[in-house]
């Protein structure tokens, strides 16, 4: 993986779909972020790799969040006789997906809790409608509100929340940050920034690739990930200090896109606190 990282050559513009490495595990391939010239492309590489690692999907969109949130009791989308009806918001890259991975409620268990299933729905299935939009940062990455009206789909094995939604939060963090670490590495190396910074960025990328092989449900994985992300934040601050001295067009894009690092920050903090509690117990 590290040899691939150091051999990567940046590709201005183009499509993020052409930047992923062709070999290795999904998390190993995300070092293709080092070839990207913008954070949005690195994010897309990491996000799609996370879905591949979790569900074997290379062109899919994870459709969980609804108007009431993404807690199991907030899921109102229904699965009845293999057909899905409901609405999801903020479905990342749904416009580029061939399938939608939709979390839907299929009745309740004996305790009255919603029984959630993951349903694989073709994006072009009858009853599927997308309203596409983009955020102010990483505008290359579209999001969509997805409406399903009796859309047919394949029910995947396992519990929709425990086997898909809950681990995906960690799997996504690992893969997206691995791709971003590759991107930052590419920024630093192409501008011949300090070797010490490049070394630390390579170390972070390698650490995230190693975490990609760990159990995404394990508290120890969450604690190690918290440490890597804290180190990464310090490296980004160092990168920005060097980059600000030689501003260019890409620097302007990064200033626009760096808000992506704040997304789900509160959830990460809560996950880390729970992990420490579990390990202490």
C-alpha positions in Angstrom: 0.0 0.0 0.0 2.7 2.5 0.9 4.6 1.9 -2.3 1.4 2.7 -4.2 1.0 5.8 -2.1 4.4 7.1 -2.9 4.1 6.2 -6.6 0.8 8.0 -7.0 0.8 10.9 -9.4 -1.9 13.6 -9.2 -4.5 13.9 -11.9 -6.0 17.4 -12.2 -9.8 17.5 -12.8 -11.2 14.3 -14.3 -13.5 11.9 -12.5 -13.1 10.5 -9.1 -14.2 7.1 -10.4 -11.0 6.9 -12.4 -8.7 7.6 -9.5 -9.2 4.6 -7.3 -6.5 2.0 -7.4 -7.6 -1.3 -9.1 -6.0 -3.7 -6.7 -6.1 -4.5 -3.0 -8.8 -4.4 -0.4 -11.3 -1.5 -0.5 -9.4 0.5 2.2 -6.0 -0.2 0.5 -7.4 1.2 -2.8 -8.5 4.5 -1.2 -4.9 5.7 -1.3 -6.0 6.7 -4.8 -7.0 9.9 -2.9 -3.3 10.9 -3.4 -4.1 11.2 -7.1 -7.0 13.6 -6.5 -6.7 17.4 -6.8 -9.7 18.2 -4.6 -11.2 16.9 -1.3 -14.5 16.0 -2.9 -13.0 13.4 -5.2 -11.1 11.9 -2.2 -14.3 11.8 -0.2 -16.2 9.9 -3.0 -13.4 7.4 -3.3 -13.5 6.7 0.4 -17.3 6.7 0.7 -17.8 4.2 -2.1 -15.0 2.0 -0.7 -16.7 2.0 2.6 -19.9 0.6 1.0 -17.9 -2.0 -0.8 -16.3 -3.1 2.5 -19.6 -3.2 4.3 -22.0 -4.6 1.7 -19.9 -5.5 -1.4 -21.4 -2.6 -3.3 -19.2 -0.4 -5.5 -21.9 1.8 -6.9 -24.5 2.3 -4.2 -25.9 5.0 -2.0 -26.7 4.4 1.7 -30.2 5.6 2.4 -30.9 5.8 6.2 -31.6 9.3 7.4 -35.2 10.5 7.4 -36.8 13.8 8.4 -36.9 12.6 12.0 -33.2 11.5 12.0 -31.5 8.1 11.8 -32.3 6.5 15.1 -34.2 3.2 14.7 -37.4 4.7 16.1 -37.1 7.5 13.6 -37.3 5.2 10.6 -40.8 5.4 9.1 -40.0 3.8 5.7 -41.8 0.5 5.5 -41.1 -2.8 3.9 -44.2 -4.8 3.0 -44.1 -7.9 0.8 -40.7 -7.0 -0.7 -41.7 -3.4 -1.6 -40.4 -0.3 0.1 -42.4 2.9 0.7 -41.1 6.0 2.4 -38.6 8.9 2.0 -34.9 9.4 2.8 -32.9 12.5 2.8 -29.2 13.3 2.4 -28.5 10.1 0.3 -24.9 10.7 -0.8 -24.0 10.0 -4.4 -27.5 8.5 -5.1 -27.4 10.2 -8.5 -24.4 8.1 -9.5 -25.5 4.9 -7.9 -26.8 1.8 -9.6 -28.5 0.6 -6.4 -29.9 2.2 -3.2 -29.3 0.5 0.2 -32.5 1.4 2.0 -33.1 0.8 5.7 -36.8 0.0 6.2 -39.1 -1.0 9.0 -40.6 -4.5 8.8 -42.9 -4.6 11.8 -41.7 -4.8 15.4 -40.1 -7.3 17.7 -41.6 -8.8 20.9 -40.5 -5.7 22.9 -42.1 -3.3 20.5 -38.9 -2.1 18.9 -38.9 -1.6 15.2 -37.5 -4.5 13.2 -35.2 -3.0 10.6 -34.0 -4.6 7.4 -31.6 -3.4 4.7 -33.1 -3.5 1.2 -31.2 -3.3 -2.1 -33.3 -1.3 -4.5 -32.3 -0.6 -8.1 -32.1 3.2 -8.5 -34.1 3.0 -11.7 -36.8 0.7 -10.1 -40.4 1.8 -10.6 -41.5 3.9 -7.6 -38.1 5.5 -7.0 -37.8 9.3 -7.3 -34.7 11.4 -6.6 -34.4 15.2 -5.9 -30.7 16.0 -6.2 -28.8 18.8 -4.5 -25.3 19.8 -3.4 -23.9 21.3 -0.3 -21.8 24.5 -0.2 -18.7 22.5 0.4 -17.4 19.6 -1.8 -20.0 20.5 -4.4 -18.8 17.7 -6.7 -20.6 15.3 -4.4 -24.3 15.4 -4.8 -26.9 14.3 -2.2 -30.5 13.4 -2.8 -33.9 13.2 -1.2 -35.1 9.7 -2.2 -38.8 9.0 -2.4 -39.9 5.3 -2.6 -43.5 4.4 -3.5 -43.8 0.6 -3.4 -40.3 0.2 -5.0 -39.3 -3.5 -5.3 -36.0 -4.6 -3.8 -33.9 -7.5 -2.5 -33.8 -7.9 1.3 -30.3 -8.4 2.5 -29.4 -10.9 5.3 -29.1 -9.7 8.9 -30.4 -6.9 11.0 -30.6 -3.6 9.2 -29.4 -1.5 12.1 -26.9 -3.8 13.9 -25.3 -5.3 10.8 -25.4 -2.2 8.5 -26.2 1.2 10.0 -24.2 1.0 13.2 -21.0 -0.4 11.8 -21.2 1.8 8.7 -20.5 4.9 10.8 -17.1 3.5 11.7 -16.4 1.9 8.3 -17.1 5.2 6.6 -14.9 7.2 8.9 -12.0 4.8 8.3 -12.3 4.7 4.6 -13.1 8.4 4.0 -10.3 9.6 6.3 -7.9 7.1 4.6 -8.7 8.7 1.2 -8.4 12.2 2.7 -5.0 11.3 4.2 -4.0 10.2 0.7 -5.2 13.5 -0.6 -3.3 15.5 2.0 -0.2 13.4 1.3 -0.5 14.2 -2.4 -0.9 18.0 -1.6 2.2 17.9 0.6 4.4 15.8 -1.7 3.5 17.7 -4.9 4.6 20.9 -3.2 7.7 19.5 -1.6 6.6 20.4 1.9 8.6 19.3 4.9 9.6 15.6 4.8 8.5 15.3 8.5 5.0 16.2 7.6 4.9 13.8 4.6 6.2 11.0 6.8 3.4 11.6 9.4 0.7 11.7 6.6 2.0 8.4 5.3 1.9 7.0 8.8 -1.7 8.1 9.2 -2.7 6.6 5.9 -1.1 3.3 6.9 -2.7 3.3 10.3 -6.2 3.8 8.7 -5.6 1.0 6.3 -4.7 -1.2 9.2 -7.9 -0.2 11.0 -9.8 -1.2 7.9 -9.0 -4.8 8.7 -10.3 -4.6 12.3 -13.8 -5.2 13.7 -15.8 -2.0 13.2 -18.0 -2.9 16.1 -15.1 -3.3 18.7 -14.6 -0.6 21.3 -10.8 -1.0 20.8 -11.2 -0.1 17.2 -13.1 3.1 18.1 -10.4 4.1 20.6 -7.6 3.6 18.1 -9.6 5.5 15.4 -10.1 8.4 17.8 -6.3 8.5 18.3 -5.6 8.4 14.5 -8.2 11.2 13.8 -6.7 13.4 16.6 -3.2 13.0 15.0 -4.7 13.6 11.6 -6.2 16.9 12.8 -2.8 18.1 13.9 -1.3 17.2 10.6 -4.0 19.1 8.7 -3.2 22.2 10.8 0.5 21.8 9.9 -0.4 21.3 6.2 -2.6 24.3 6.1 0.1 26.5 7.7 2.6 25.5 5.0 0.0 25.7 2.2 -1.1 29.2 3.2 2.4 30.5 2.4 2.0 29.3 -1.2 -1.7 29.8 -2.0 -3.1 28.6 -5.3 -6.4 27.6 -6.9 -6.5 24.3 -5.0 -5.9 26.1 -1.7 -9.1 28.1 -2.4 -11.0 24.8 -3.0 -9.7 23.4 0.2 -10.8 26.4 2.2 -14.2 25.9 0.8 -14.2 22.2 1.4 -12.5 21.8 4.8 -15.9 22.0 6.5 -16.3 18.3 5.7 -14.0 17.6 8.6 -16.7 18.9 11.0 -19.5 16.7 9.7 -20.6 14.2 12.4 -18.0 15.4 14.8 -20.4 15.2 17.8 -21.3 11.6 16.9 -17.6 10.7 16.8 -17.1 12.1 20.2 -20.0 10.2 21.6 -18.8 7.0 20.0 -15.3 7.4 21.5 -16.8 8.1 25.0 -18.9 4.9 24.8 -15.9 2.9 23.6 -13.9 4.0 26.7 -16.8 3.2 28.9 -17.1 -0.3 27.4 -13.4 -0.9 27.8 -13.5 0.3 31.4 -16.4 -1.9 32.2 
